[in-house]
Structure formats: structure tokens, C-alpha cells
């Protein structure tokens, strides 16, 4: 009887270990609008899933992503080990949304206002996910722009205070104005990885770090 | 009855607790905001809810400090205003910041519209009450200009008692010293802050990220006509 009980508990212990190991970490891809979050999400999904469907449409117009989108069970292989993550592509976080910005992109006023409203809802949703639903954060920054903004500092501050593992990606290194050092200087307390999600430059280092931080 | 259930038409007062768990009549979670004008100003709001435990206060403090640091760095001219901010607050500075700012923003309202008794500010639970009341005229004013602070509408419990006390002290001290130097700077600074989402005009929004992050409920749909939908958490501050 005692043997049976012992056996049963050891099986259930093994099973729980197994399941907890397999439980994928949910990684939120955060950052300001137009940093390349969706481009990165799409690249990760295309690199590591068989069908490689896009997570969402990419666009040079800000706030293309206005709802958080999730792709589950992406298995990333590094050094013979497999790390399973769920990727959540989130709307760009900002403190101001103004429809007039979209009018410059040949958009009708009505569409621009709707886009603006949806973008605002998207930011609320992204902040909600950050509070409730992510186990780690990939913070994407456009390395051609000044990283030292209130939005970035505030979000990184929230992430730090929650003790979430965070990886900072300096995106768009294929562009001439890119400065990775500027981003390193802004957030010296975190690992910063340069990349071009669009061109696929330096993705190996990105995946190495994803496996290390979120594995 | 500025809040109305869009399903059954049931009305709710500002600060009403019932609507926070959905419409008691039909279970609907979609409400329409109808500013009631000056009449709501004199009507005290519903009994306020007990203060929420300060779960995220350290978060808010860390981030708030960081944000202040950035603000100072970005615009050196605002340094004096930031110093001013610290004057009225006594305890932990930042979680109160937004609320103090929100409260100070209501100072735009003419002083005789403010609740006369300073006692109203003393106890924590009444803070929400007073903030709600003093805010109402601003809201209706903003409404006329097609500007609404929608986050006020699904009114929720005050974040913590520390914040409340600080709001109280800031409100008091400003009442006492209306001509304090730098106050206009401070007010300008404070006016830049607000709760959650501010509709400047349809299609133009200003967002307070800390408030959005700190809130347990979240706004899932905005509409230009003043309607909004919130997600009601399953357990509300048990």
C-alpha cells in the first residue's frame, strides 16, 4: 500500500515537472509605434514554424497593429535544446494618438479617426496584457530614433518593477541613421541586441538570447 | 444619473458601485455617459468604496520616479515645477502624483464650486467622492468642447489611502495658498496629466500609461458619442 502511494506520488511529481517544463513562456513584444514589433514577430514565426503564417500585417504607417495578437507554441532550437514560447505582438505604446498624423498617409478623415480610436484601445489592451499576461518582454526600439523618451522609460520601469526578464532589441540596423550605442547608453542595465528584423540581420544572436532569457 | 446601461436604460450615479459588476438589471457591461451638467455638482456622489490595498505602490513609485527623472532631463525648465510637486506631498511621492494632478486639474473649476469643508479631504474614502464632485463641472465643460475624460466615467475605487491623503494635503495647501509662486507652472504640469484616457476631440487622445497599467478593469471599446465598454474583472477588490 505504502509502495503504491509512493509510486503514485512520484508519478504525479514527474508529470507535474514534465508539464511545467512544457508550459511555454508568454513573451510580449513591446515598444513604441513603428519600431518593427510586427516585422520581428513575423520573422520569428516564419523562422520557427512550418507554415510560417504572418502574425499580422506590417506597415510604415504607425499603429498598424491595434490589437494584441498571439502565436502559440513557437519552438526555438538552440544548442540542441528547445525553448517553447508564445509570442504576443502588441500595439505600439504611446501617450498621444492623433488622427491628423494619419492624414499624411493619404487616409480619409473618417478612417484616420477610426484608426486613432482603435490605436488608443490597443494601447489600453497592451498595458493590460503587461499587467496580467506576460512572462517576459522583448522590447523593440527603432535604433534610428532617440530611445530616451518618457514612454520607453516608463515601460521599462514597469517591466523592471515586475521583475520580468527583458531583452532590448535595437532594430533597423540596416538603416544609415541607426545607432545601437545610443540605445545601450539609454538602458545600460539591460542586454541590447542589434538587429534588422526586416532584413533578418543578426537574428542568430537574437534567438540565442531569447533561449537564454526566456528558456 | 450620468451613466446609463445601453441595454436596459437603467441609470447610475457617478461613482456608483453597482455598475462595476455589470448592470444589476440585465447584466450588461456597456454604459453610456450622459453629463448631467451643474446639477451633479451639488449632489454628493454615492458612498465611496474602501481604499484598495497599495499593491502596486512600489511599481508606481519606481516608474513615477523614473518618469520624473526623464521629464527633468528632457526639459530642464520644468525642474522648478517638479520641485513644487514635492511640496504638498508628505509620504511616498509618486503613486499620488497622478491623483494629485487629477485633483489639481479640477482646480480649473472656480473655487466656490469646490466643496467648502476641508474635512471632506481628510479621510481617505471621501477623497474619491470629492474628486468626483469637483471633477464633474470640468467634465461637463469639456463635454461642451467635445472633450471628455472618459476614464472618470467608469469610476473606480481610489488606488490607496496614501495617495488619497496626499491628494488631500495637496488640495488643502493649494486652497490655502492660491498665489504661491510657481503654482501656474505646477498647474500646467499637472494639467498635462489626467487619468487613463482623455478624449481631446474625436480622433485625438491622450493616454496616461501608469493609470492604464494600474487599473484592474480595462477599457476595451471607445466610441465617439461618449459610450465606452469596460471589462469587468471577475473579482472586484475582495
Interface residues (C-beta under 8 A of the other chain):
Chain A: X93 X94 X95 X96 X97 X98 X99 X100 X109 X112 X113 X116 X117 X120 X121 X123 X124 X125 X127 X128 X130 X131 X148 X149 X150 X151 X153 X154 X155 X156 X157 X158 X160 X161 X162
Chain B: X58 X59 X62 X63 X66 X67 X69 X70 X71 X73 X74 X196 X197 X202 X203 X204 X205 X206 X207 X208 X209 X210 X212 X213 X218 X219 X220 X221 X222 X223 X224 X231
